[in-house]
Amino acid sequence: MKENFSRLRGFQDIFGEDLGYFELIEKTFRKYAKLYGFQEIKLPILERTELFVRGIGTSTDIVRKEMFTFEDRGGRSVTLRPEGTASVVRAFLENNLINLPQYSKIFYSGPMFRAERPQAGRLRQFHQLGVEWFGGDEPLIDFEVISMLNEILLELGLHDSTKIHINSVGCEICSPNYKEKLKTFFDENKEKFCDDCKDRREKNILRIFDCKNETCRVTLEKAPKTSENLCDTCKHHFDTLINLMTKSNINFEINPKLVRGLDYYTRNVFEVVFEGIGAQNAIAGGGRYNHLVEEFGGPYTPAFGFAMGVERTIIALKQKEIKLPEENSIAICTISENEIPKALEIAKITRGKGIITHILSYYGKISKQLKIADKLNVKYTIIIGEDEVKNNTVQIKNMLSGEQKSMKVEEITTLEI
């Protein structure tokens, strides 16, 4: 008995309409990444486990329970990348890109892997598009990156249904004092927190804001706010960014509970939230990480970046009923095999003009060919018979109206397809 194979849980095949949305998102992202001066890098999917443990942080849910980690044949612990930033920083240093000014701004795309419980908008293999800007600590950099993302959302048609949540988590000067205040608050309300939060309290107190437990979330409403415990430098940095976003009419709100799920963030962090796609409603997010390059052995190099989730953005596009751009396509049908050379000649002309062209002769009878052309949703079907070959003409059928007329071959490219 032959075994029927099926895909693993939490993994999916991407095709049809979903692939169309995928390509639309990626094309729009690439357009703006290049307009803003970012250079592309292709990253390996598999990295040493320590890269993510050290970069992301041992207290994060990603490192604690979500990574696909295993031993390779050499006995080394390796991990399928759960996010892109750590890999970009590794590549930035290993390839000495730090000395090439054009690579201070990098963008990447590709699959990521997390061993989570699959649900809508949360898969075990998912895709991200991201940017990283190295070498500057000015609020203007934060604004430029957020502004770029805002333009991507605008072009995709999601601008009026998304909001940017923003906060500051402070720096190495003010963050320790805030964490102590948060620990005091936690200890005063300890009985209201779940066991996971009690564990987070010991490893990284900021992670309690990631908790999905409703009782914990309600309790945290009264917790001290990071934005009220910033040092003067962090406060100026945050206020400057807020002023720039306000003047540019970017839709945002300050969310004092936003800390993001990774330990490397400093100062400004943000998420793009789309209402209407369930619990997993953050379609993009990022922030500033001024010490990760140092953590990986490089010099002090402040940085800012974000990642955009493709699958969640597809859900948002469908929710908004945003249509995919129509593709220009035609079909060529022949009465018999004798007309195939003419069909190939015409197809070379139309494809040379960037028109998607289907030759359907191999389907058999002309009636079958026309049925397939209809199912392909082409705008026009070109029909070639013996007389058409003799006269260097074709029959053009408008598949929407049903109208059919004769046309010279050289006139085909004048059609509005």
N, C-alpha and C positions, 0 to 999 in steps of 0.2 A: 504493500500500500504506500502510495506516494504521500509525503508530508506536505500539508498546505502551510506555507510560511506567511506570517503576518508581521507587521512592524511592531517594534517594542513599545510598550506603554509610555506615553509622554513624548514620543517622537512622531513626526508626521511627514507625509509626502506633500510637496507644494506644487500645484499645477492649476491649470484653468484660470478662473477669475482670481483666485488667491495669488497666483504667480503674477498676474497682471498688476495687482495692487502692490505686490512686493517690488516689482520692477519700477513702478511709478514712484514709490517712496525712495528707493535707492537712487534713481535718476535725479530726483529733486534734491536729495541730500548731497549728492556729488556735485551738482550744479553750484550750490551755495558754498560748499566746502572749498571748491576751487576759486570761486569769486572772492572769498575772504582770504585767499592765499595759503590754504593748507595743502601739504604734500601727502600723497597716499603712501601707506606702508602695508604690506601683507605679512601677517603674523602666523607662526605655527600654532596649531590647535593644541598640541601637547607640550607641557612645560614641566620642569621640576616642581614638585609639590611645595617645597620651601619658598618658592617665589611668591605663591599666593598666601601661604601662612604668614610670611613676614610682611607682605605688602598689604593684604586685606585686613589681617588682624585675627588673633586666636579667639577673640570674644564674639566675633560675628557669627550669625547663623550660617553664612556661606561656608566658612571654614569648619565650624563645629559639626554640621550635619548635612551639608548640601553638595559637597564636591565628589566628583567621580575620580577616585584615587586608587591606584593599584601599583604593583611592582612590575617593572619591565624585566626583560631577560637578564639584564645585568644586575638585578637586585636593587635598582634605584626606585625610589618612590616618585611616581609621575602622576600628573593630574590633567584631565581635560579642562581647558581654561573656562572658569566660571564668569570671567569678566575680562575686559580688554586693557585697562589702564596699567596694571602691573606688567603685562607683556610689552606694552609700548615703552614703558620706562626701562625695562631690561634691554630692549632693542636699541633705545636711544643711547644708552651707555655702552653696550657691547660693540655697537657699530661706529662708535665715536661720532654720532650725529650731533653731539653737543657742540662740536666745532664747525658745524655747517649751518650758517644762519637760516638757510631756506627750510631746514628741518626743525626749526623751533616751533612750527605749527604742523601737526601731523593728523591725518584722518585715517580711519580703518573701518573695515566691515567684515562680517563673518559670523559663523555659528558660535554660540557659547553653550555650556552644559552645566546644569545643576540638578542634583538628585532630589527634587522636591516632589510633593504629591501633586500630580497633574490636575489642572482645572483650567477653566477658560482664561486665557491670557497668561498662563503659567505652564510652560512646557519644559521637559527635561533637556531637549535641544531647542534653542531659540536663537534668534538672530539680532545682532546689534549693529548700529552705525554710530561711530563715535569720533570725537575730536579731542586733541590734547594740545594746549598752548604752553610751551616752556619758556622760562627766562624772565618773566615780568610779574611784579606784585601789584601793579596799578589796578584800581577798580575799573578803569576803562577797558582792560582786557576781559574782565568778567562780563562787562556790559556788551562788548563786541560779540562774545561767544553766545550769550543769551539772545542778543538781537538777531544773530544768524539763525538760531533755532526758531525764533519767532517768525522770521521770514519763510522758513521751510513750512511751518504750520499754516501760514497765510496762503502760500501757493497750493498746499494740499487741500485747502478748504476747511481746516480744523480750527482756525484762529478764533472764531466766535463761540466755540464750544469747549475751549481749553482755558485753564488759568495756571499761571506760574506761581507756585508756592515757594517762598524764599525765607531764609533764616541765616543767622550767623552762629556758628558753634564756637567762636572764639579762637584763641591761639594758645601757645605754650605759656603765655604770661597770665591770661585771665581764665583759661579753661580749668586749671586745677582748683582755683577758688570756687568756681561755679559747681564743679563736681562735688566738692565738699558740702556745699549748700544742698545739693540734690541728694546726697547720701543722708544728710540730717533729715530732710523731708521724708525720704524713704523709711528711715528708721522710726520716725514718728507715726508712719502709716503702714508699718510692716505687715500687719495682719490682713491688709487689703490687697496685697500683691501676691501673684502666683509664684510657684516654686521656680519657674524659669526666670522670673524677674529677680528672685532672691539670688540666683546664680549669676545673673547679669550684674547685679549690684557689686559683686566681688570682682568680676573680670573687667567690666567697663560699664559704669553706671549709666552712660548715655544710651546704651542699648535697650533700656527699659522703655524708651519711646517707640521701639519697634514692636512691642508686644501687641498682639491682636485680641487679648483677653479684655472683654468689655469692662469688667470691674477695674482692672488696671488702668484702662484708658480714661475712665471716669475719674479715678483718683488723681491721675496726672493733670487733670484740668487745673488743679490748684498748685501744681509744682512751680518752683522758681523758673523764670524764663531766661533763656540764654541771652536774649537781646538786652535784658536789663542788667547783665553782669559782665559786659564787655569792657576791655581796657580802652583807653582813648584812641589808640591806633586802630583797633578792630571796629570801634564805633564809627570813626571817621570813614573807614573803608566801606562799611555797610551802608551808612547814610549817603555816601557819594553814589554808590551803586543804585540805591533806591531813587535818588534824585534824577539820575540819568534815565532810569526806566520810566519814571513818572513823566518826564519831559518828552519822552518818545511815545507816550500813550500805549505802553506795553501793559497788557492785562495781568496784574499780579496781586497777591496778597501776602502779608507777612504771616508765616505759620511758626509760632514759637516752639512747637513740638517737633519740627522737622530737623532730624539730625543725619539722615541718610544711613544706609546699612553697612558702611565701610569705615574702618578705623582711621584711614589716612587723611580724612578731610580736616581742613582748618578754615576758619573764617566763613566765607559765604558758601552756602549750599542751596540747591533748588531742585524742584520737581515740576514737571508739567502734568497736570491732572486733567483727565477727560471724564466728565460726569456721564454716566450711562452705560459703562461697560463692567459694572460689578465691582468687587473688592479690589481687583488688580487694575486700578484706574490710573496708575502713573505710567505714561507712555514714554517719558524721557526724564532724565535727571542727571545731576552732576554737582560740581563745586570746585573749590580751591583746595589744592594739596601741596603745601609749600615744602614739605620735608621728605617726600617719598623718594626723590632722587638721591638725597643724602642717605636715606635708609638702605638704599641699594649700593652704597659705596661711592656715589658721585659727589660733586661739590654742591653747595646750597643752590638750589634751582627752583624758585617758586613756579607753580603751574596751576592751570585751570582747565577743566574739560567737562564733557558730558557724553552720555550714551543714550541712544534712542532705540526703543524696542520695536522691531518691525512687526511682529505678530500682534502686539497690542494696538499698534497704529492701524493695522489692517482692520481689526475689530472696530476701531473708532470710525474709519472711513465707511465701513458697511453700515454702522449705526446711523451715520449722517446721510446715508444713501447717496454718496458721492460716486458718480459714474466714471468708469474708466474711459480714457480717450479712445475714439474709434480708430481702428487700423485701416489703412487703405489696402483693399484686397479685391482681386478679381479671380474668376475661374475661366479656364479654357477647355471647351469640349469639342471633340471631333466626331464626325459622322462615321468614319472608318479609320483604319490604321494608316491609310494613304495620306491623311492630313497631318500626321504627327510631326513630320519635318517642319511644316509651316507653323504648327503650334509651338515647337521649340524655338523657332526664329522669333516669333512674337513675344514669347516669354522672356527671351534675352533682352528685348527692347524694353518691356515693362519693368522687369527686375532692375534694369540699368537706371530706370527713373525712380527707383525706390518703392515700387508698388509690389506688395505681396502677391505672388501669382501661383495658382494651383493648376497644374495640368491634370485633367481627370480622365484621360483616354483609357487608362488601364482598368477603369471600372466597368468597361464593356459597352453595352448599348447606350445610345445618346439619352434615352429616357432615364436610365440609372445615373448617368453623369449629371444630368440636370437636377435630379433629386439630391445628390450629394452636394452640388453647388448651393442649393437652397439651404441645406443644413449647415454649410460653412458660413452662412450669413454674409456672403460676398455682395458687393453693391451691383456689380455688372458680371454677366457671363458672356464670354466670346465664343461663338459657335462657328466652326469651320467645316465646310463641306467641299465637294469636288468643284462646284462653280466658284466658290470663294477663292480657292487656290488658283484657278485659272485667271480670275479677274483681280487678284491681289486685294481682295476685300474680306471682310468678316461680317457676321451678324452679331450685333450688340444687343443683349437683352438686359433691360433695367429690372433687377430682381424685386424691387419695391413696387413699381407700377405695373410691371408685366409688359411694358412697351418694348418692341423689338424693331430694329432698323438696320439697314446696310451701311457700312462705313469703310472707307479706304484704310489700309493697314497703317499708313503714316499718320492718320488722324487719331489713332487710338490714344496717344499720349495727351491729346487735348481734352480728354474726358475729365470731368470734375469728380475724381474718385476720393 
